[in-house]
Amino acid sequence: MSIDEDRRVAFEGRSGREIFPRVIMSEFEPKYCPVDLERFKVAKTKIALSPYHTYKRWFDTTTAVLLLIPGIPIILLLMLLVKSTSKGPAIYSQVRVGKRGKLFTMYKIRTMRADAEADTGAVWAVKKDPRTTVLGMVLRRLHLDELPQLFNVLRGEMALVGPRPERPEFVEILDKKIEGYSLRLLVVPGVTGYAQLNLPADRELNDVRRKLTLDTEYIENASLWFDLRLILGTGCRLFKYAHKTPLQCLGIYRKAEASPWAEYFQVPLVPEETPATGEQRLDILFSSPQVTPELVVAAGKTGRLNQAM
């Protein structure tokens, strides 16, 4: 059985249903892909890729090697701290969707309990998620848990800058909800990105639409100078200077509503005054009918979902 077939069976077993359409098109590399390929073909006609994407790998590889020189000792130290403060592996691996729908394994320093999704399957993280360890909260705030992704960059599965890779279980749902969502799969996903620097974590579908506008804008306008500024902006975030002033100085501050892609992705021109409800909330949309956000919180407190139920 091939790797792609193994992964497909694993996803079917976890979710109880087949999440990959059987339609096959030469645009995509894998045999199974979590997006509607016909909708992708239509959406692709609306975008012009920057030629920089064809040769940016040399920059990503060189920079990743340089960053790993101080990065490897830091990663080893963090692994030791994780192992000494909680049970389970120090490195957490997770299947993500890459360029043209190709599945790959992304690596992170583990920040949650080892059995965080043992009973729930893939669910969206909630605010102040109780499944996160104490050390994990610190690592997430400083984004140090992302350091192992530099190895993904060396392997060509990720770039330093690009749309953040998402899990196939979520891509399949979002592709059905938002037309043009699959455009972000035209390029290699990134460790950091234009959307990540300018926008907060997604909590509802309109948040996803906002990120899509900036991701798509980056895909069209990517350049070496653009990447360098985004990397500098990421450095500002690491040192907790994530407010808009340094981004404005670098010329990378952007509101999604001002993007030329805002209309295409149906981004509201005025921020919502009331919290999203129902399937507009991602934590509900990505939970099974039996697994609600409240049960995820309860499971985090008790250690087992079935006790919460």
N, C-alpha and C positions, 0 to 999 in steps of 0.2 A: 504493500500500500504506500502511495506517495506521501510526501509531507503535507501537501495541500489537502489530500484526502483525509489524512489523520486529523488535521485541524478542523476540517468540515465535520467529521464525525464527532469530534470533541465538542464543537459548538452545538450540534444537534442534541447531544446527550445532556448538555448543561441547560439549554433553554427549553428542551422538549419539542422543538420544532426546527424545520430547516430554514435557515436565515439567508442562504445564498441563492439567488435566482439561477436557473439553469441556462439562461440565454448566454451565449458565448459570442464575443466580438473581438476582432483582432486588435482593437484599441487597447485592450487590457491584457496584461501578461498572465494572470493566474487563471486556473480553470474555474474557480469559484470566486465571485466578487460580490460584496454586500451592497451594490448599488444597481439601480435600473439603468442598464447600458444604453437603451434607446433614448431615455431622457438625457443621459450624459452626452450622447452624440449630438442632440439638438442644442444643448447648452454650450457645447464647445465652439459652435459657430459664432458665439457672441463675444469671444475673448481672443486677444492677441498676446501670445506669450513673449516676454522679454527674451532676446537672444542670449542674455547673460546666463540663463538656466542651462545652456548647452555646455558651458565651460566653467561653471562656478565650482565644480568638484575639486579642482586643484587648490582653490582658496580654502575650502572647507577642510580638506585633508591636512594641508600644511598647518593651518591654525589649530586643528584638533591635536596634532602631534605636539605642538608647542604648549598647548594648555594642559596636556597630560603629563608633562614633565613635573610641574608642581602638583598636578591633579591626582596622580596615582598615590603618592603618600597620603594625601587627604582622604582619598577613597578608602584606603586600607585602614586608616585611623577611624573613620566613620563606621566601617564594617565591624571593627573591634568593639566600638561603643554600642552598636546595635545588638551584637551578639551577647554582650555583657549585661544589657538592660532589659531584654525581652527574649522570649522563646521564638525559635524559627530562624530561617535563613537571613543573612544580612542583605543579600541582593534579591530584589523582587523582579521577576520577569513577567511580561504581559504581552499578548499578541495585539498588534496594532495594524491599522491599514495604511500602507505607504503609497508611493507613486503608482498610478494606474491600477490601484486596488490591490497591489501585491501585499500579502501578509508578511509581517516580520515580527521578531521578538524584540521588544524594547526593554532596557534594563534601568532599574532605579534602586537607590538605597531604600530598603523597606522602612516605611513610616507608620504602617498599621499593624495590628495583630496579624499573625500568620494565617489565622482562620477567618479573616474579615469577611470573605464572601463564600465560606464553606457551605452555608445553608441558604443564602440569598441568591447566589449566582451573581451576574454582573448587575450592579445597581449604582446609581449616581451618588457620589459623596454628598453628604448634607453638611450644612454649616456647623462648625464646632463638632465634627464627627467624633463620637466617643470611641470609635474603633482605632483612632489615631493614638499612638503612644506619646508619652511626654517628650521623649527625644525627637520623635517624628514631627511634633508640632514645631520644634525649633528648626529642624532641617527643612521643613516646608516653607517656613517664613523666610529662610535665607536661600531657598531653592538649591540647597546643597545636595538634595536627594536626586537631582537631575544629572550630576556629574558623570555617572556611568554611561550616559547616552553619548558621550564623546567616542566611546567604542563603536556605537551604532553609526556615528559619522564616519569613522575610519572604514567601516564595512560598506559604506555607500548607501545604507538604508535610511539615513537621516542627513540633513544639512544643518549647519549652525543656525541658519535663519530660514524660516518657512512656516506654513500653516502647521499647527500642532497636530500630531497624529492622533486619531481617535480609535476607540475599540470597535471591532466589526459589528458587535451587537448593537451599538448605538448608531453607527453609520447607516445601518440598514433602516433604522427607524427615522432618522433625520433626513435621509434621502427621500423618503416618501412624504415627509411633512413640508420640506422646503425645496422648491424647484431650483435647480442649479447648484445644490449642495455638493455634488460630485466634482465641480470645477476645481475644488481644492486638491483633488487627487491628480491634477495635471503635473504637479511638481513634487520633488522630494520633500517630505515633511521636515520641520525644523525643531531644534532644541528651544529656540526662542523665536519670536515673530512680531510683526508689525501690530497685529491684533492683540497679542498678549500684553504688549507694553502699554497700549492705550486703553484697554478695556478690562473690567473686572471679570471674575470667574462667572461662567454661565449659570443662570438659575432658571431661565425660561427660554422659550423658543425665540423670542425677539432678541435675546442676548446672543444666541447663535447667529441670527441674521446679521446683527451688527458686526460680529467677528468675521463673518463671511465677506462683508463689504470690504474690510481692510485686507483680509487674506487675498481676495481677488485683485484688489488694487496693487498689492505687492507683486503678485504673479505677473501683472502687466508691466510694472515699472521697476522690477528688480535690477540692481546694478551693484558693482563692488562698493561704490561710495555709500549706497543705501544700506548695504549689509554692515559696513564698518560703523555707521552711525547707530544702527539698531543694536549692534554688539556693545557699543559704548553706553547706549541707553539701558541695556540689560545690566551692565556693570553698575550703573547708578541705582538700579533696583536692588541689586545684591547688597549695596551699602545703604539701603533704605532711603534713597533719594528718588523715590518712584513718582513724586508729584509731577505736574505738567511742566514746571519751569525748566528743568534740564532737557526734557524732551523738546520743548519749544526752542531752546538754544541750539539743539542738534538738528532742528527742522524736521522732526519726526512725530510731533504731536498732531493728532488727527481725531476729529469726531466722526463717528460712523455716519451720522446724518448728513455730513457735508460731502461724503464720497459720491462719485458719479454712479456707483453701483447700488446706492441706497434704494432707489426706486425699483430696480430689478429684484432685489431681495426683500422688498416690502418692509423696509425699516421704518418704524413710526418716527415722524418728524419731531414729535414732542415726547419726552420720557413719560412712561406710565406713572400716574399718580397713585394707583392702587396696586397691590401685589397681584401677581398672576395667580390664577386658580386652575384647577382641573389639569387637562393635558398640556396646557401652556407651561406648567411647571415641569422641569426636566426630571426632578427627583421622582415625580409621580409617573411621568411618561416612560421612564426607564425602569420602573418597578413592575413586577408581575402583580396581578390582582390580589394575591395573597401577601405581597411584600410591600408595605407602605413605608414612607419615610419615618413615620412614628415607630414602626416596628424595627427599622434599622437602628434607630436611636436606642430603643429598648434592648435590642440584641447586643448593642455595644456595651450597655451597662451590665447585662447579665452574663454576657459571653456566649450565649447561644440564642438563635432566633426562635427555636421551638419553645423555649421558656417564655419568650415574649408573647408568643401566640397562645 
